């Protein structure tokens, strides 16, 4: 459950990020997310790979009840959950 205050915070962050130049936005992303990406075993041990991944990151905020992805749909994105929670569901075809 999300209250009005958290929705306002999300909107405020979105407005702030739109005001930043690309180079400043890259520094913010590097500062805020380096530890999160580095903690992922697949990225964290190679400094060049870590730098490349951080250079590709963008910040997305999802409001409550927004479907981020769907089972069976191909996606080119990878998501790092930095705050909050997400519900993950999987359906099974019991007839096969």
C-alpha positions, 0 to 999 in steps of 0.5 A: 500500500502506498500513501500520497506522500510516497507518490509525491516523492516519486513524482518529485524525483522524476522531475529532478532527474529530468533537470539534470544534464546527462553527465551529472545524471551519470554521476548520480546513478554511479553514486547511488547504484554502484554498491547494488550492482557491485554486490551482484556476483556476475558484475561485481568482480570486473571493474570494466564490466561494472563501469559499463553496466553503470553507464547503461543504467537508467532510473525507473520508478514504478507506482503501485500496481504497475506491471513491470514485466510479464511471464513469457514476454521477452525483455532486454532489461534487467531490474535492480530493486533498490527500495520497496518491494515487488510481487513476483508470480509464476503460473504453471501449465498443469496439463503438460 
